[in-house]
Structures are given as C-alpha cells and as structure tokens.
Amino acid sequence: VMSGGRRLSFRATVVVGNKNGKVAVGIGKSNEVMGAIQKAVRRAKKVMMDVPVVNKTIPHPISIKFKSARIMLMPAGNGTGIKAGGAVRKIAELAGITNILSKIHGTNSKITNAKAMILALEVLKAKADQLSLSIDEPSKNAPTPERRGGPRPKKDWKKPAPKRPAPVAVQKAENAPVVAATESAKPEEKPTA
C-alpha cells in the first residue's frame, strides 16, 4: 500500500507450542498482516524445541541476560500459577509450565523478552542434558521445588569448634575524649573567612 509515498509493512511475532514441553517463537514480515503471521508460524514450527518440565514447573532457578533484557525464572510449587508478564507468560503457558515465578528487567520489548525466555529455556534444557535428567520423567536426584540441592552435608561432630580469643579489657584515661562509634574520629575543620 502506498499512501503519500510511504510503504506499509507488517511484522508479526508468534509463539507456537503444544502445552506439553514443546515451544518456539517465530517472526515474520510482509506487506500484509496475514502474510506476516503465516511466515512467523512457518518459521516457529521449524525451530520447535523441547523444554524440561518437572512437576509442571522448571527444574531449577535461572537468570539470563540477552541484549538489554534480564530475565529471572524460578520454580514454584503446585497451585502457584504463572507469575509472569508479557511474552514470558505466553511462552510458559504454551510450553506446558503451569507453576513459575519470573521477573523481567531492562526492556519492555516483547521480541527481546521472548528471545531471552527462549534462550533461558535452551539453557535449562542444556543443564538438564548435562545432569542426564529425563525430560518426561524426573530422576530421583532431580531438583524439585520441594527438595532443591540434594541431601544436606553431614557434620563432623568429632572436630571441636574453633576457640574465640578472650576479650581484651580497655581502661579509659581520665582526661581522654570519648568518641562514639558512629561519629568521625577526625578533628573538625573550622571554616575560614
């Protein structure tokens, strides 16, 4: 469409997911709205990725910086819901995550926040693969919202606690000035006229 020498173009950002651990983001540009949406959906289907979902939440907390967006994602217990805004909420819903806490800092751009969320989910998947965590069924050692970080370390009861040095008695001289802990110990400077 040309009106006054201006060519109009449309850009569509689309999130595609099956609500069962698969999600993708696609961006399409075209001279028509429908053309842009179709391109975005086609591109999103090509880059569909698996998301590790454990007990309807993410396996561990994560913080990601992508361009100017900083996103923090934290697992949540059952019944919490999706405490997220904007693009993070849509991606979490379509990935099948129903309990999550998140915070977005740095930018209001939906595209940048969506790409940061996808990057965070990729890092989650990479860490899950390193831990040989099955995406469908969590292993016994997988961190969950109820038990994070594994078993507590055993304390060595045979080792005695370190002894503290005895307090030193301080005697006050009769004419010595008293300086409070919050005041400065430096002498005051007199203003020159």
N, C-alpha and C positions, 0 to 999 in steps of 0.2 A: 504494500500500500504506500503510495507516495502522496503526501499532502504538504504542500509548501516546501517541497524539496527534501522532506525527511522520510527516511525509510524505517519503518517499524519492524522490529524483530522481537521474538518472544523466547524467553528461556524458562525451562521447566525443570524443577528438581523433584525427583520421585524416589520414594523408599518402597522397596518390594521385599516382602517376607512371607513365610508360611506359618508364623506363630509357633514354630516347633524347632527353633535352633538354626534357621537359615534366614539371612537378611542381606540386602545390598542397596546401595544408593547410586542413582544414575542421573546425569544432567544432559539435557537435550536443548538445542537451539534450532529455531526455524522461523519462517515468516508467518506461520500460522500457529495458533495455540495447540491444536490437535496434533500437528506435525511434531512440535516440540515434545509433547507428552509421549507420543509413540516412540520417538528416538530415545528419550530418557528411560522408558520401560525396557526397550530392547537392550540398551547398554547396561542397565542394572541386572538383567537376567544373565548377562554374560559373566558378571563378576560376583555372582552369588557366593557367599562364604558361610561356613559353619561357625556357630557361636557356642562356647561351652556354657551350658545351663545346668546348674546343680541345685536341686530343691527349689526350682523356679526363681533362682537368683544367680548372680555371678559367683565364681568360686573364691575370689579374694578381692580386696580393695586395690584400686589402681588410680594413678594420676598421670595424665597425658598432656603434653603441650604440643599443639600443632598450629604453626603460624602464630596468630595473636590469640588463639583460643586455648584456654586451660580448662580441662575437664577432670573432675574427681568423681569416681564411681565407687560406691561402697555396697557390699551385700547387705540385705535386710532380711529379717525373719518373716515367717508366714503371716499374712494379714496386713503387712505394712503398705503394700501397693506400690505404685510407681511415683516416687517423689522426685520428679524431674520436670524440666520445662522445655518447650520448643522442640527442636529436632531430636534431642536425646530421648524425650518421651515417646515419640513416634517410632524411632528405631528400636527402643526397648520393647514396645508393645508388639511390633511385627517380628521381633526375634524370639518372642515367647518368654521374655523375662517379665514376671508379674510383681516381683518384690525387689526394689532397688532404691538407693538413695544417691543423689547426684548434685553437683554444683558446677555451674559454668561461670568462668571468669574471663575477662579480657575482651570479648566481642559479642555483638548481637547478630552477626551474620549467620543466617541459617545454614548456608552452604559450608562455611568454615566449621561451624559446630557439628554438622552432620559428618564431615570428613574426619574431624577429631574423634567423634564417637566410633566411627568405623575403625580408625586406627587403634583406639583403645580395645575394641573387641578383637582385633587381629593380635594385639599383644597378649590379651587373655588367652587366645587360642594357642599362641606360641608357647606360653608358660604352661598351659595345660598339656601340650605335647611333650614338653621337657619333663614334666612330672609323670609322664605316661598315664595321664588321667583320661579315662574313657569319657567321651562327651555325653554318651547316652546314660551310663550308669557310673556314679562316683565310686571310687575305690574306698577302702576302709581308712586310708590315710589322707583322703582329700579334705581340705579345709572347708568347713561349713559354717554358717552363721552361729550355730550353737557351740562348735568347738573349733577355734582357729589356732593355728600354730602348732598343733600336736601336743604330746604329753608334756607335763611340767618337768623341769630338770630335777634330779634327785639332789638333796642337800647332803653335804658331807658333815655329819654330826660329830665326827672324831676331831675335826680341826677346831681349835679354840678361837673365839672371836679376838680380833686384834685389840690390844690394850691401848687405851687413850692416855695421853700424858696428863699428869696431875696438874690442876690449875695453879698458876703462879700468883702468889699474894702480892699486891701492889700497895705500897704505902704512899700516902699523899703528904707532900710537904706543906707546911703551914701557910706560906705566902704564895703558893703556886696557883695560877689561874686555872679554872675548871672549864674545859671545852666540851660541849655536847657533841654527841656522835653525828648529829645532823648539821651542825654548823661547820664552817670552814675554819681551819686552824691558821690560816694566813692572817696577818695584821691588816686592818682596814686602811685603805689609802684615802688621804684627805684630798678633797678637790682643790686645785689651785685656781686662784682668781686672776 
